[in-house]
């Protein structure tokens, strides 16, 4: 038997009023008879986390890219204000578990938004079914089948009818099911009445795909997991493009210059160079994690990681040919998700190969950086990669393009402008060719910021760190209010060298063993 609707009509609020504001500031007035929440999920009023990007240029580029994907849709903050959700460029990181989601929509644009959201990388682990019809169709469906963990229903009728239909849906819902209601009325009293009935979230039509994704992600945040780290995948357009060097130096810049905890994951199991670049030779690493993904927890991950600096940890590859690596796509996905809970930034150093797990990793990463050299082979491969990634990430900005090894003496090069025009993206960064600095840093197990702090390459890596992390370099005040410059690495390096003039690098140690 359904619960009767509220006995008095609802008062219409001004259309500019935001239904997702802080309701606790309002007096707790009684609306209708007191009732216990119906058998939906626990009352959930959490709004999705909104990330802030201080790098204005990065935000502008992301919004411009999304505007190209939505030529007929207004993505301005004012247009998104009725639902209280942030613009697409600032929805934050969302992780949705393996659940079933059923959508019952009445409007065509709601159907289109749900279909596009279902194709998004953030919902890749969820199974989404989209059906035509509102609450009545949902009630009829669940009289004969169990309810999924999440139901999204749309009702464009008046508030009293909406509440009556929600009561009907509650009678056929299993305990623990979360319900999101999409309505046409921006009414604070209606919102609070739905919350009392156990509805998890109320959204006002029309919806954007990223609004729906953010709402779903906010419902399934793990309280035991304080945050979900941002994954940044680096991949080379061809072998020898220097993707690993760019990934490692960028991660080092994020940890040392920006001051954020960062983890490097070297997924090039047979030929990974992360251990060499950081002068580390760990006994365990990412191969051990991939071999037992079901047993991973924070304690085991901490044992497997190598602490390079106070804010930089390393999951090194074994770099051994003794094993034929045959690891499932699910194992890579599970390990990556577990590592995301350990640091705000996770840099994925991906090998130059193509496989199902590579495709899944590139599409599911929060940020993708394609490193290419200005030649024809890189142009062809980079275009194939970017086109595929764009197709698999319809609601995200396109991958970043980094042109490396610019200005090699005697080598003909494709101009950066022509290179970017052929791919449909502008190069985010161009790193000049500097064989001396890069060679010395690699042989000594150092990063460019230490081996050549004043070089153009070091400046480029700091810029790239700001772009992919969406954070600015912290300003450190000097003695007279001036910005303090980083210390020169020369004296520190000389003091660190042994008395006999030898090197402490892993490169030198390998030759001493022979």
Secondary structure, DSSP 8 states (H G I E B T S, - for coil): ------SS------TT--TTS-GGGS-----SS-----SSS--------------HHHHHHHHHHHHHH-TTS--SHHHHGGGT---GGG-------S-EEEEEE-SHHHHHHHHHHHTSGGGTTSEEEEEE--HHHHHHHHTSS---SEEEEEE-S-HHHHHHHHHHHHTT--TT-EEEEEES---HHHHHHHHHTT--EEEESS--HHHHHHHHHHHT--TT-----EEEEEEESSTTS-HHHHHHHHHHHIIIII---EEEEE--TTT--HHHHTT---SS-HHHHHHTGGG--HHHHHHHSEE-SSSEEEE-----SSS-----HHHHHHHHHHHHTT-SEEEEE--S---HHHHHHHHHSSEEEEEEESSHHHHHHHHHHHHHHHHH-TTS---EEEEEEET-TT-----HHHHHHHHTS-EEEEEE--HHHHHHHHHTT--HHHH-TTSHHHHHHHHHHHHHHT------B-TTS-B-----HHHHHHHHS-TTS---SHHHHHHHT-
